[in-house]
């Protein structure tokens, strides 16, 4: 171990449940992007937890077959 680079455990924390829900529906990123009228790159960024607009979140939630009231199940606050 060198100074300035401490070893850290790599713990995967999902910033949201988009990927989990999408995969549970056996849906590809491309299919979700098509249904939501978004790019695959946007879906990838959202699944990685990068910031997105409320309209993007709305499109994703509805494209997953959920209600807008289910937003807390998809996106963590």
mmJSON file of the N, C-alpha and C atoms, coordinates in Angstrom:
{"data_MODEL":{"atom_site":{
"group_PDB":["ATOM","ATOM","ATOM","ATOM","ATOM","ATOM","ATOM","ATOM","ATOM","ATOM","ATOM","ATOM","ATOM","ATOM","ATOM","ATOM","ATOM","ATOM","ATOM","ATOM","ATOM","ATOM","ATOM","ATOM","ATOM","ATOM","ATOM","ATOM","ATOM","ATOM","ATOM","ATOM","ATOM","ATOM","ATOM","ATOM","ATOM","ATOM","ATOM","ATOM","ATOM","ATOM","ATOM","ATOM","ATOM","ATOM","ATOM","ATOM","ATOM","ATOM","ATOM","ATOM","ATOM","ATOM","ATOM","ATOM","ATOM","ATOM","ATOM","ATOM","ATOM","ATOM","ATOM","ATOM","ATOM","ATOM","ATOM","ATOM","ATOM","ATOM","ATOM","ATOM","ATOM","ATOM","ATOM","ATOM","ATOM","ATOM","ATOM","ATOM","ATOM","ATOM","ATOM","ATOM","ATOM","ATOM","ATOM","ATOM","ATOM","ATOM","ATOM","ATOM","ATOM","ATOM","ATOM","ATOM","ATOM","ATOM","ATOM","ATOM","ATOM","ATOM","ATOM","ATOM","ATOM","ATOM","ATOM","ATOM","ATOM","ATOM","ATOM","ATOM","ATOM","ATOM","ATOM","ATOM","ATOM","ATOM","ATOM","ATOM","ATOM","ATOM","ATOM","ATOM","ATOM","ATOM","ATOM","ATOM","ATOM","ATOM","ATOM","ATOM","ATOM","ATOM","ATOM","ATOM","ATOM","ATOM","ATOM","ATOM","ATOM","ATOM","ATOM","ATOM","ATOM","ATOM","ATOM","ATOM","ATOM","ATOM","ATOM","ATOM","ATOM","ATOM","ATOM","ATOM","ATOM","ATOM","ATOM","ATOM","ATOM","ATOM","ATOM","ATOM","ATOM","ATOM","ATOM","ATOM","ATOM","ATOM","ATOM","ATOM","ATOM","ATOM","ATOM","ATOM","ATOM","ATOM","ATOM","ATOM","ATOM","ATOM","ATOM","ATOM","ATOM","ATOM","ATOM","ATOM","ATOM","ATOM","ATOM","ATOM","ATOM","ATOM","ATOM","ATOM","ATOM","ATOM","ATOM","ATOM","ATOM","ATOM","ATOM","ATOM","ATOM","ATOM","ATOM","ATOM","ATOM","ATOM","ATOM","ATOM","ATOM","ATOM","ATOM","ATOM","ATOM","ATOM","ATOM","ATOM","ATOM","ATOM","ATOM","ATOM","ATOM","ATOM","ATOM","ATOM","ATOM","ATOM","ATOM"],
"id":[1,2,3,4,5,6,7,8,9,10,11,12,13,14,15,16,17,18,19,20,21,22,23,24,25,26,27,28,29,30,31,32,33,34,35,36,37,38,39,40,41,42,43,44,45,46,47,48,49,50,51,52,53,54,55,56,57,58,59,60,61,62,63,64,65,66,67,68,69,70,71,72,73,74,75,76,77,78,79,80,81,82,83,84,85,86,87,88,89,90,91,92,93,94,95,96,97,98,99,100,101,102,103,104,105,106,107,108,109,110,111,112,113,114,115,116,117,118,119,120,121,122,123,124,125,126,127,128,129,130,131,132,133,134,135,136,137,138,139,140,141,142,143,144,145,146,147,148,149,150,151,152,153,154,155,156,157,158,159,160,161,162,163,164,165,166,167,168,169,170,171,172,173,174,175,176,177,178,179,180,181,182,183,184,185,186,187,188,189,190,191,192,193,194,195,196,197,198,199,200,201,202,203,204,205,206,207,208,209,210,211,212,213,214,215,216,217,218,219,220,221,222,223,224,225,226,227,228,229,230,231],
"type_symbol":["N","C","C","N","C","C","N","C","C","N","C","C","N","C","C","N","C","C","N","C","C","N","C","C","N","C","C","N","C","C","N","C","C","N","C","C","N","C","C","N","C","C","N","C","C","N","C","C","N","C","C","N","C","C","N","C","C","N","C","C","N","C","C","N","C","C","N","C","C","N","C","C","N","C","C","N","C","C","N","C","C","N","C","C","N","C","C","N","C","C","N","C","C","N","C","C","N","C","C","N","C","C","N","C","C","N","C","C","N","C","C","N","C","C","N","C","C","N","C","C","N","C","C","N","C","C","N","C","C","N","C","C","N","C","C","N","C","C","N","C","C","N","C","C","N","C","C","N","C","C","N","C","C","N","C","C","N","C","C","N","C","C","N","C","C","N","C","C","N","C","C","N","C","C","N","C","C","N","C","C","N","C","C","N","C","C","N","C","C","N","C","C","N","C","C","N","C","C","N","C","C","N","C","C","N","C","C","N","C","C","N","C","C","N","C","C","N","C","C","N","C","C","N","C","C","N","C","C","N","C","C"],
"label_atom_id":["N","CA","C","N","CA","C","N","CA","C","N","CA","C","N","CA","C","N","CA","C","N","CA","C","N","CA","C","N","CA","C","N","CA","C","N","CA","C","N","CA","C","N","CA","C","N","CA","C","N","CA","C","N","CA","C","N","CA","C","N","CA","C","N","CA","C","N","CA","C","N","CA","C","N","CA","C","N","CA","C","N","CA","C","N","CA","C","N","CA","C","N","CA","C","N","CA","C","N","CA","C","N","CA","C","N","CA","C","N","CA","C","N","CA","C","N","CA","C","N","CA","C","N","CA","C","N","CA","C","N","CA","C","N","CA","C","N","CA","C","N","CA","C","N","CA","C","N","CA","C","N","CA","C","N","CA","C","N","CA","C","N","CA","C","N","CA","C","N","CA","C","N","CA","C","N","CA","C","N","CA","C","N","CA","C","N","CA","C","N","CA","C","N","CA","C","N","CA","C","N","CA","C","N","CA","C","N","CA","C","N","CA","C","N","CA","C","N","CA","C","N","CA","C","N","CA","C","N","CA","C","N","CA","C","N","CA","C","N","CA","C","N","CA","C","N","CA","C","N","CA","C","N","CA","C","N","CA","C","N","CA","C","N","CA","C","N","CA","C"],
"label_alt_id":[null,null,null,null,null,null,null,null,null,null,null,null,null,null,null,null,null,null,null,null,null,null,null,null,null,null,null,null,null,null,null,null,null,null,null,null,null,null,null,null,null,null,null,null,null,null,null,null,null,null,null,null,null,null,null,null,null,null,null,null,null,null,null,null,null,null,null,null,null,null,null,null,null,null,null,null,null,null,null,null,null,null,null,null,null,null,null,null,null,null,null,null,null,null,null,null,null,null,null,null,null,null,null,null,null,null,null,null,null,null,null,null,null,null,null,null,null,null,null,null,null,null,null,null,null,null,null,null,null,null,null,null,null,null,null,null,null,null,null,null,null,null,null,null,null,null,null,null,null,null,null,null,null,null,null,null,null,null,null,null,null,null,null,null,null,null,null,null,null,null,null,null,null,null,null,null,null,null,null,null,null,null,null,null,null,null,null,null,null,null,null,null,null,null,null,null,null,null,null,null,null,null,null,null,null,null,null,null,null,null,null,null,null,null,null,null,null,null,null,null,null,null,null,null,null,null,null,null,null,null,null],
"label_comp_id":["UNK","UNK","UNK","UNK","UNK","UNK","UNK","UNK","UNK","UNK","UNK","UNK","UNK","UNK","UNK","UNK","UNK","UNK","UNK","UNK","UNK","UNK","UNK","UNK","UNK","UNK","UNK","UNK","UNK","UNK","UNK","UNK","UNK","UNK","UNK","UNK","UNK","UNK","UNK","UNK","UNK","UNK","UNK","UNK","UNK","UNK","UNK","UNK","UNK","UNK","UNK","UNK","UNK","UNK","UNK","UNK","UNK","UNK","UNK","UNK","UNK","UNK","UNK","UNK","UNK","UNK","UNK","UNK","UNK","UNK","UNK","UNK","UNK","UNK","UNK","UNK","UNK","UNK","UNK","UNK","UNK","UNK","UNK","UNK","UNK","UNK","UNK","UNK","UNK","UNK","UNK","UNK","UNK","UNK","UNK","UNK","UNK","UNK","UNK","UNK","UNK","UNK","UNK","UNK","UNK","UNK","UNK","UNK","UNK","UNK","UNK","UNK","UNK","UNK","UNK","UNK","UNK","UNK","UNK","UNK","UNK","UNK","UNK","UNK","UNK","UNK","UNK","UNK","UNK","UNK","UNK","UNK","UNK","UNK","UNK","UNK","UNK","UNK","UNK","UNK","UNK","UNK","UNK","UNK","UNK","UNK","UNK","UNK","UNK","UNK","UNK","UNK","UNK","UNK","UNK","UNK","UNK","UNK","UNK","UNK","UNK","UNK","UNK","UNK","UNK","UNK","UNK","UNK","UNK","UNK","UNK","UNK","UNK","UNK","UNK","UNK","UNK","UNK","UNK","UNK","UNK","UNK","UNK","UNK","UNK","UNK","UNK","UNK","UNK","UNK","UNK","UNK","UNK","UNK","UNK","UNK","UNK","UNK","UNK","UNK","UNK","UNK","UNK","UNK","UNK","UNK","UNK","UNK","UNK","UNK","UNK","UNK","UNK","UNK","UNK","UNK","UNK","UNK","UNK","UNK","UNK","UNK","UNK","UNK","UNK","UNK","UNK","UNK","UNK","UNK","UNK"],
"label_asym_id":["A","A","A","A","A","A","A","A","A","A","A","A","A","A","A","A","A","A","A","A","A","A","A","A","A","A","A","A","A","A","A","A","A","A","A","A","A","A","A","A","A","A","A","A","A","A","A","A","A","A","A","A","A","A","A","A","A","A","A","A","A","A","A","A","A","A","A","A","A","A","A","A","A","A","A","A","A","A","A","A","A","A","A","A","A","A","A","A","A","A","A","A","A","A","A","A","A","A","A","A","A","A","A","A","A","A","A","A","A","A","A","A","A","A","A","A","A","A","A","A","A","A","A","A","A","A","A","A","A","A","A","A","A","A","A","A","A","A","A","A","A","A","A","A","A","A","A","A","A","A","A","A","A","A","A","A","A","A","A","A","A","A","A","A","A","A","A","A","A","A","A","A","A","A","A","A","A","A","A","A","A","A","A","A","A","A","A","A","A","A","A","A","A","A","A","A","A","A","A","A","A","A","A","A","A","A","A","A","A","A","A","A","A","A","A","A","A","A","A","A","A","A","A","A","A","A","A","A","A","A","A"],
"label_entity_id":["1","1","1","1","1","1","1","1","1","1","1","1","1","1","1","1","1","1","1","1","1","1","1","1","1","1","1","1","1","1","1","1","1","1","1","1","1","1","1","1","1","1","1","1","1","1","1","1","1","1","1","1","1","1","1","1","1","1","1","1","1","1","1","1","1","1","1","1","1","1","1","1","1","1","1","1","1","1","1","1","1","1","1","1","1","1","1","1","1","1","1","1","1","1","1","1","1","1","1","1","1","1","1","1","1","1","1","1","1","1","1","1","1","1","1","1","1","1","1","1","1","1","1","1","1","1","1","1","1","1","1","1","1","1","1","1","1","1","1","1","1","1","1","1","1","1","1","1","1","1","1","1","1","1","1","1","1","1","1","1","1","1","1","1","1","1","1","1","1","1","1","1","1","1","1","1","1","1","1","1","1","1","1","1","1","1","1","1","1","1","1","1","1","1","1","1","1","1","1","1","1","1","1","1","1","1","1","1","1","1","1","1","1","1","1","1","1","1","1","1","1","1","1","1","1","1","1","1","1","1","1"],
"label_seq_id":[1,1,1,2,2,2,3,3,3,4,4,4,5,5,5,6,6,6,7,7,7,8,8,8,9,9,9,10,10,10,11,11,11,12,12,12,13,13,13,14,14,14,15,15,15,16,16,16,17,17,17,18,18,18,19,19,19,20,20,20,21,21,21,22,22,22,23,23,23,24,24,24,25,25,25,26,26,26,27,27,27,28,28,28,29,29,29,30,30,30,31,31,31,32,32,32,33,33,33,34,34,34,35,35,35,36,36,36,37,37,37,38,38,38,39,39,39,40,40,40,41,41,41,42,42,42,43,43,43,44,44,44,45,45,45,46,46,46,47,47,47,48,48,48,49,49,49,50,50,50,51,51,51,52,52,52,53,53,53,54,54,54,55,55,55,56,56,56,57,57,57,58,58,58,59,59,59,60,60,60,61,61,61,62,62,62,63,63,63,64,64,64,65,65,65,66,66,66,67,67,67,68,68,68,69,69,69,70,70,70,71,71,71,72,72,72,73,73,73,74,74,74,75,75,75,76,76,76,77,77,77],
"pdbx_PDB_ins_code":[null,null,null,null,null,null,null,null,null,null,null,null,null,null,null,null,null,null,null,null,null,null,null,null,null,null,null,null,null,null,null,null,null,null,null,null,null,null,null,null,null,null,null,null,null,null,null,null,null,null,null,null,null,null,null,null,null,null,null,null,null,null,null,null,null,null,null,null,null,null,null,null,null,null,null,null,null,null,null,null,null,null,null,null,null,null,null,null,null,null,null,null,null,null,null,null,null,null,null,null,null,null,null,null,null,null,null,null,null,null,null,null,null,null,null,null,null,null,null,null,null,null,null,null,null,null,null,null,null,null,null,null,null,null,null,null,null,null,null,null,null,null,null,null,null,null,null,null,null,null,null,null,null,null,null,null,null,null,null,null,null,null,null,null,null,null,null,null,null,null,null,null,null,null,null,null,null,null,null,null,null,null,null,null,null,null,null,null,null,null,null,null,null,null,null,null,null,null,null,null,null,null,null,null,null,null,null,null,null,null,null,null,null,null,null,null,null,null,null,null,null,null,null,null,null,null,null,null,null,null,null],
"Cartn_x":[0.848,0.0,0.887,0.58,1.375,0.675,1.455,0.9,-0.039,-1.183,-2.128,-3.117,-2.953,-3.92,-4.366,-5.209,-5.659,-6.506,-6.369,-7.189,-8.605,-9.544,-10.949,-11.712,-12.68,-13.559,-14.44,-14.616,-15.492,-16.89,-17.746,-19.122,-19.995,-20.771,-21.64,-22.927,-23.164,-24.386,-25.173,-26.356,-27.178,-27.769,-27.508,-28.056,-29.56,-30.058,-31.492,-31.803,-33.065,-33.488,-33.854,-33.479,-33.865,-33.357,-32.085,-31.516,-32.179,-32.351,-32.949,-34.364,-35.151,-36.521,-36.508,-35.667,-35.577,-35.198,-34.177,-33.744,-34.802,-35.537,-36.62,-37.735,-37.864,-38.852,-38.269,-37.018,-36.303,-36.252,-35.998,-35.971,-34.533,-34.131,-32.789,-32.771,-31.573,-31.448,-32.015,-31.766,-32.255,-33.781,-34.42,-35.882,-36.438,-35.843,-36.294,-36.101,-34.964,-34.691,-35.731,-36.056,-37.046,-38.416,-38.821,-40.133,-40.206,-39.1,-39.07,-38.732,-38.39,-37.96,-36.736,-35.779,-34.508,-33.39,-32.168,-31.036,-30.586,-29.926,-29.362,-28.322,-27.583,-26.584,-27.244,-28.391,-29.11,-29.533,-30.058,-30.452,-29.237,-28.115,-26.883,-26.46,-26.512,-26.125,-27.058,-28.345,-29.318,-29.068,-28.82,-28.569,-27.291,-26.361,-25.121,-25.29,-26.464,-26.737,-26.413,-26.128,-25.856,-27.162,-27.041,-28.217,-28.97,-30.277,-31.094,-32.287,-32.941,-34.082,-35.304,-36.225,-37.461,-38.244,-38.227,-38.935,-38.355,-37.038,-36.382,-36.827,-36.865,-37.328,-38.769,-39.608,-41.008,-41.136,-40.385,-40.429,-39.99,-38.95,-38.441,-39.459,-40.017,-40.998,-42.186,-42.721,-43.877,-43.508,-42.302,-41.859,-41.598,-41.394,-41.231,-42.59,-43.657,-45.003,-45.454,-44.824,-45.156,-45.954,-46.486,-47.202,-46.221,-46.518,-45.647,-45.561,-46.584,-46.566,-45.562,-45.056,-44.048,-42.624,-42.473,-41.141,-40.136,-40.608,-39.691,-39.179,-39.881,-39.428,-38.362,-38.336,-37.399,-36.182,-36.432,-35.351,-35.247,-34.057,-33.824,-33.59,-34.088,-33.975,-32.692],
"Cartn_y":[-1.176,0.0,1.23,2.197,3.41,4.54,5.542,6.696,7.44,7.855,8.613,7.761,6.451,5.599,4.455,4.769,3.728,2.689,1.458,0.393,0.547,0.412,0.537,-0.669,-1.063,-2.135,-1.578,-2.355,-1.92,-2.456,-1.56,-1.913,-1.254,-2.05,-1.507,-1.01,0.268,0.869,1.37,0.862,1.305,2.67,3.657,4.988,5.051,4.09,3.997,2.557,2.282,0.916,0.724,1.659,1.571,0.273,-0.019,-1.227,-2.491,-2.527,-3.698,-3.953,-2.904,-3.045,-3.419,-2.742,-3.018,-4.469,-4.946,-6.33,-7.314,-6.946,-7.792,-7.956,-6.962,-7.012,-7.626,-8.111,-8.68,-7.692,-6.423,-5.355,-4.872,-4.674,-4.162,-2.643,-2.094,-0.637,-0.011,-0.652,-0.127,-0.09,-1.125,-1.17,-0.088,0.081,1.129,2.499,2.702,3.979,4.247,3.229,3.386,3.742,3.019,3.277,4.662,5.098,6.39,7.546,7.214,8.222,8.985,8.204,8.72,7.95,8.43,7.702,6.598,5.599,4.525,5.122,6.111,6.772,7.422,8.032,8.641,7.578,6.463,5.366,4.877,4.716,4.264,5.237,6.51,7.53,7.514,7.39,7.349,6.128,4.976,3.753,3.856,4.683,4.894,5.931,6.557,7.504,8.942,9.242,10.625,11.416,12.706,13.567,13.588,13.708,13.836,14.732,15.169,16.062,15.284,16.018,15.397,14.772,15.412,14.875,13.522,13.391,12.119,11.042,11.373,10.417,10.005,10.973,10.689,9.715,9.964,9.088,7.668,7.556,6.236,5.49,6.17,5.537,5.001,5.821,5.403,4.296,4.348,3.329,1.984,1.989,0.745,0.169,0.842,0.362,0.698,1.692,2.082,3.377,3.725,4.988,6.023,7.292,8.351,8.323,7.826,7.72,6.67,5.838,4.827,5.37,6.669,7.245,6.927,6.842,6.546,5.112,4.235,2.853,2.754,3.755,3.741,4.605,5.828,6.779,7.071,6.885,7.168,8.663,9.181,10.624,10.959],
"Cartn_z":[0.0,0.0,0.0,-0.864,-0.945,-0.219,0.147,0.842,-0.102,0.391,-0.419,-1.197,-1.157,-1.865,-0.961,0.013,0.94,0.221,0.675,0.099,0.627,-0.276,0.119,-0.393,0.386,-0.071,-1.171,-2.22,-3.298,-3.016,-2.621,-2.325,-3.381,-4.089,-5.129,-4.487,-4.655,-4.154,-5.362,-5.542,-6.661,-6.341,-7.197,-6.965,-7.239,-7.983,-8.264,-8.666,-8.859,-9.183,-10.651,-11.502,-12.91,-13.529,-13.36,-13.967,-13.413,-12.106,-11.457,-11.99,-12.088,-12.587,-14.062,-14.844,-16.283,-16.54,-15.846,-16.029,-15.537,-14.491,-13.999,-15.025,-15.88,-16.961,-18.232,-18.143,-19.287,-20.45,-20.111,-21.098,-21.279,-22.503,-22.774,-22.595,-22.494,-22.432,-23.695,-24.821,-26.1,-26.133,-25.597,-25.575,-24.66,-23.481,-22.572,-23.212,-23.844,-24.51,-25.597,-26.371,-27.445,-26.874,-25.842,-25.234,-24.605,-24.001,-23.314,-24.254,-25.497,-26.472,-25.953,-25.443,-24.941,-25.623,-25.481,-26.053,-25.098,-25.645,-24.82,-23.876,-24.345,-23.507,-22.289,-22.487,-21.362,-20.357,-20.841,-19.941,-19.168,-19.848,-19.204,-18.11,-18.397,-17.403,-16.198,-16.453,-15.353,-14.478,-15.098,-14.33,-13.506,-13.937,-13.178,-12.078,-12.019,-10.951,-11.258,-12.52,-12.884,-12.881,-12.666,-12.586,-13.912,-13.815,-15.021,-14.705,-15.75,-15.592,-15.092,-14.49,-14.0,-15.149,-16.31,-17.469,-17.88,-17.776,-18.099,-17.119,-15.843,-14.831,-15.101,-15.458,-15.745,-16.911,-17.976,-19.151,-18.801,-17.995,-17.609,-16.754,-15.767,-14.882,-15.684,-16.553,-17.355,-18.336,-18.883,-19.844,-19.184,-17.875,-17.127,-16.717,-17.131,-16.82,-15.412,-14.814,-13.448,-13.446,-12.291,-12.111,-11.579,-11.83,-11.323,-9.8,-9.149,-7.685,-7.198,-8.114,-7.767,-7.867,-8.053,-8.299,-7.197,-5.952,-4.85,-4.901,-5.597,-5.764,-6.843,-7.732,-8.854,-8.563,-8.124,-7.874,-6.389,-5.855,-4.443,-4.279,-3.21,-2.983,-2.272],
"occupancy":[1.0,1.0,1.0,1.0,1.0,1.0,1.0,1.0,1.0,1.0,1.0,1.0,1.0,1.0,1.0,1.0,1.0,1.0,1.0,1.0,1.0,1.0,1.0,1.0,1.0,1.0,1.0,1.0,1.0,1.0,1.0,1.0,1.0,1.0,1.0,1.0,1.0,1.0,1.0,1.0,1.0,1.0,1.0,1.0,1.0,1.0,1.0,1.0,1.0,1.0,1.0,1.0,1.0,1.0,1.0,1.0,1.0,1.0,1.0,1.0,1.0,1.0,1.0,1.0,1.0,1.0,1.0,1.0,1.0,1.0,1.0,1.0,1.0,1.0,1.0,1.0,1.0,1.0,1.0,1.0,1.0,1.0,1.0,1.0,1.0,1.0,1.0,1.0,1.0,1.0,1.0,1.0,1.0,1.0,1.0,1.0,1.0,1.0,1.0,1.0,1.0,1.0,1.0,1.0,1.0,1.0,1.0,1.0,1.0,1.0,1.0,1.0,1.0,1.0,1.0,1.0,1.0,1.0,1.0,1.0,1.0,1.0,1.0,1.0,1.0,1.0,1.0,1.0,1.0,1.0,1.0,1.0,1.0,1.0,1.0,1.0,1.0,1.0,1.0,1.0,1.0,1.0,1.0,1.0,1.0,1.0,1.0,1.0,1.0,1.0,1.0,1.0,1.0,1.0,1.0,1.0,1.0,1.0,1.0,1.0,1.0,1.0,1.0,1.0,1.0,1.0,1.0,1.0,1.0,1.0,1.0,1.0,1.0,1.0,1.0,1.0,1.0,1.0,1.0,1.0,1.0,1.0,1.0,1.0,1.0,1.0,1.0,1.0,1.0,1.0,1.0,1.0,1.0,1.0,1.0,1.0,1.0,1.0,1.0,1.0,1.0,1.0,1.0,1.0,1.0,1.0,1.0,1.0,1.0,1.0,1.0,1.0,1.0,1.0,1.0,1.0,1.0,1.0,1.0,1.0,1.0,1.0,1.0,1.0,1.0,1.0,1.0,1.0,1.0,1.0,1.0],
"B_iso_or_equiv":[0.0,0.0,0.0,0.0,0.0,0.0,0.0,0.0,0.0,0.0,0.0,0.0,0.0,0.0,0.0,0.0,0.0,0.0,0.0,0.0,0.0,0.0,0.0,0.0,0.0,0.0,0.0,0.0,0.0,0.0,0.0,0.0,0.0,0.0,0.0,0.0,0.0,0.0,0.0,0.0,0.0,0.0,0.0,0.0,0.0,0.0,0.0,0.0,0.0,0.0,0.0,0.0,0.0,0.0,0.0,0.0,0.0,0.0,0.0,0.0,0.0,0.0,0.0,0.0,0.0,0.0,0.0,0.0,0.0,0.0,0.0,0.0,0.0,0.0,0.0,0.0,0.0,0.0,0.0,0.0,0.0,0.0,0.0,0.0,0.0,0.0,0.0,0.0,0.0,0.0,0.0,0.0,0.0,0.0,0.0,0.0,0.0,0.0,0.0,0.0,0.0,0.0,0.0,0.0,0.0,0.0,0.0,0.0,0.0,0.0,0.0,0.0,0.0,0.0,0.0,0.0,0.0,0.0,0.0,0.0,0.0,0.0,0.0,0.0,0.0,0.0,0.0,0.0,0.0,0.0,0.0,0.0,0.0,0.0,0.0,0.0,0.0,0.0,0.0,0.0,0.0,0.0,0.0,0.0,0.0,0.0,0.0,0.0,0.0,0.0,0.0,0.0,0.0,0.0,0.0,0.0,0.0,0.0,0.0,0.0,0.0,0.0,0.0,0.0,0.0,0.0,0.0,0.0,0.0,0.0,0.0,0.0,0.0,0.0,0.0,0.0,0.0,0.0,0.0,0.0,0.0,0.0,0.0,0.0,0.0,0.0,0.0,0.0,0.0,0.0,0.0,0.0,0.0,0.0,0.0,0.0,0.0,0.0,0.0,0.0,0.0,0.0,0.0,0.0,0.0,0.0,0.0,0.0,0.0,0.0,0.0,0.0,0.0,0.0,0.0,0.0,0.0,0.0,0.0,0.0,0.0,0.0,0.0,0.0,0.0,0.0,0.0,0.0,0.0,0.0,0.0],
"pdbx_formal_charge":[null,null,null,null,null,null,null,null,null,null,null,null,null,null,null,null,null,null,null,null,null,null,null,null,null,null,null,null,null,null,null,null,null,null,null,null,null,null,null,null,null,null,null,null,null,null,null,null,null,null,null,null,null,null,null,null,null,null,null,null,null,null,null,null,null,null,null,null,null,null,null,null,null,null,null,null,null,null,null,null,null,null,null,null,null,null,null,null,null,null,null,null,null,null,null,null,null,null,null,null,null,null,null,null,null,null,null,null,null,null,null,null,null,null,null,null,null,null,null,null,null,null,null,null,null,null,null,null,null,null,null,null,null,null,null,null,null,null,null,null,null,null,null,null,null,null,null,null,null,null,null,null,null,null,null,null,null,null,null,null,null,null,null,null,null,null,null,null,null,null,null,null,null,null,null,null,null,null,null,null,null,null,null,null,null,null,null,null,null,null,null,null,null,null,null,null,null,null,null,null,null,null,null,null,null,null,null,null,null,null,null,null,null,null,null,null,null,null,null,null,null,null,null,null,null,null,null,null,null,null,null],
"auth_seq_id":[1,1,1,2,2,2,3,3,3,4,4,4,5,5,5,6,6,6,7,7,7,8,8,8,9,9,9,10,10,10,11,11,11,12,12,12,13,13,13,14,14,14,15,15,15,16,16,16,17,17,17,18,18,18,19,19,19,20,20,20,21,21,21,22,22,22,23,23,23,24,24,24,25,25,25,26,26,26,27,27,27,28,28,28,29,29,29,30,30,30,31,31,31,32,32,32,33,33,33,34,34,34,35,35,35,36,36,36,37,37,37,38,38,38,39,39,39,40,40,40,41,41,41,42,42,42,43,43,43,44,44,44,45,45,45,46,46,46,47,47,47,48,48,48,49,49,49,50,50,50,51,51,51,52,52,52,53,53,53,54,54,54,55,55,55,56,56,56,57,57,57,58,58,58,59,59,59,60,60,60,61,61,61,62,62,62,63,63,63,64,64,64,65,65,65,66,66,66,67,67,67,68,68,68,69,69,69,70,70,70,71,71,71,72,72,72,73,73,73,74,74,74,75,75,75,76,76,76,77,77,77],
"auth_comp_id":["UNK","UNK","UNK","UNK","UNK","UNK","UNK","UNK","UNK","UNK","UNK","UNK","UNK","UNK","UNK","UNK","UNK","UNK","UNK","UNK","UNK","UNK","UNK","UNK","UNK","UNK","UNK","UNK","UNK","UNK","UNK","UNK","UNK","UNK","UNK","UNK","UNK","UNK","UNK","UNK","UNK","UNK","UNK","UNK","UNK","UNK","UNK","UNK","UNK","UNK","UNK","UNK","UNK","UNK","UNK","UNK","UNK","UNK","UNK","UNK","UNK","UNK","UNK","UNK","UNK","UNK","UNK","UNK","UNK","UNK","UNK","UNK","UNK","UNK","UNK","UNK","UNK","UNK","UNK","UNK","UNK","UNK","UNK","UNK","UNK","UNK","UNK","UNK","UNK","UNK","UNK","UNK","UNK","UNK","UNK","UNK","UNK","UNK","UNK","UNK","UNK","UNK","UNK","UNK","UNK","UNK","UNK","UNK","UNK","UNK","UNK","UNK","UNK","UNK","UNK","UNK","UNK","UNK","UNK","UNK","UNK","UNK","UNK","UNK","UNK","UNK","UNK","UNK","UNK","UNK","UNK","UNK","UNK","UNK","UNK","UNK","UNK","UNK","UNK","UNK","UNK","UNK","UNK","UNK","UNK","UNK","UNK","UNK","UNK","UNK","UNK","UNK","UNK","UNK","UNK","UNK","UNK","UNK","UNK","UNK","UNK","UNK","UNK","UNK","UNK","UNK","UNK","UNK","UNK","UNK","UNK","UNK","UNK","UNK","UNK","UNK","UNK","UNK","UNK","UNK","UNK","UNK","UNK","UNK","UNK","UNK","UNK","UNK","UNK","UNK","UNK","UNK","UNK","UNK","UNK","UNK","UNK","UNK","UNK","UNK","UNK","UNK","UNK","UNK","UNK","UNK","UNK","UNK","UNK","UNK","UNK","UNK","UNK","UNK","UNK","UNK","UNK","UNK","UNK","UNK","UNK","UNK","UNK","UNK","UNK","UNK","UNK","UNK","UNK","UNK","UNK"],
"auth_asym_id":["A","A","A","A","A","A","A","A","A","A","A","A","A","A","A","A","A","A","A","A","A","A","A","A","A","A","A","A","A","A","A","A","A","A","A","A","A","A","A","A","A","A","A","A","A","A","A","A","A","A","A","A","A","A","A","A","A","A","A","A","A","A","A","A","A","A","A","A","A","A","A","A","A","A","A","A","A","A","A","A","A","A","A","A","A","A","A","A","A","A","A","A","A","A","A","A","A","A","A","A","A","A","A","A","A","A","A","A","A","A","A","A","A","A","A","A","A","A","A","A","A","A","A","A","A","A","A","A","A","A","A","A","A","A","A","A","A","A","A","A","A","A","A","A","A","A","A","A","A","A","A","A","A","A","A","A","A","A","A","A","A","A","A","A","A","A","A","A","A","A","A","A","A","A","A","A","A","A","A","A","A","A","A","A","A","A","A","A","A","A","A","A","A","A","A","A","A","A","A","A","A","A","A","A","A","A","A","A","A","A","A","A","A","A","A","A","A","A","A","A","A","A","A","A","A","A","A","A","A","A","A"],
"auth_atom_id":["N","CA","C","N","CA","C","N","CA","C","N","CA","C","N","CA","C","N","CA","C","N","CA","C","N","CA","C","N","CA","C","N","CA","C","N","CA","C","N","CA","C","N","CA","C","N","CA","C","N","CA","C","N","CA","C","N","CA","C","N","CA","C","N","CA","C","N","CA","C","N","CA","C","N","CA","C","N","CA","C","N","CA","C","N","CA","C","N","CA","C","N","CA","C","N","CA","C","N","CA","C","N","CA","C","N","CA","C","N","CA","C","N","CA","C","N","CA","C","N","CA","C","N","CA","C","N","CA","C","N","CA","C","N","CA","C","N","CA","C","N","CA","C","N","CA","C","N","CA","C","N","CA","C","N","CA","C","N","CA","C","N","CA","C","N","CA","C","N","CA","C","N","CA","C","N","CA","C","N","CA","C","N","CA","C","N","CA","C","N","CA","C","N","CA","C","N","CA","C","N","CA","C","N","CA","C","N","CA","C","N","CA","C","N","CA","C","N","CA","C","N","CA","C","N","CA","C","N","CA","C","N","CA","C","N","CA","C","N","CA","C","N","CA","C","N","CA","C","N","CA","C","N","CA","C","N","CA","C","N","CA","C","N","CA","C","N","CA","C"],
"pdbx_PDB_model_num":[1,1,1,1,1,1,1,1,1,1,1,1,1,1,1,1,1,1,1,1,1,1,1,1,1,1,1,1,1,1,1,1,1,1,1,1,1,1,1,1,1,1,1,1,1,1,1,1,1,1,1,1,1,1,1,1,1,1,1,1,1,1,1,1,1,1,1,1,1,1,1,1,1,1,1,1,1,1,1,1,1,1,1,1,1,1,1,1,1,1,1,1,1,1,1,1,1,1,1,1,1,1,1,1,1,1,1,1,1,1,1,1,1,1,1,1,1,1,1,1,1,1,1,1,1,1,1,1,1,1,1,1,1,1,1,1,1,1,1,1,1,1,1,1,1,1,1,1,1,1,1,1,1,1,1,1,1,1,1,1,1,1,1,1,1,1,1,1,1,1,1,1,1,1,1,1,1,1,1,1,1,1,1,1,1,1,1,1,1,1,1,1,1,1,1,1,1,1,1,1,1,1,1,1,1,1,1,1,1,1,1,1,1,1,1,1,1,1,1,1,1,1,1,1,1,1,1,1,1,1,1]
}}}
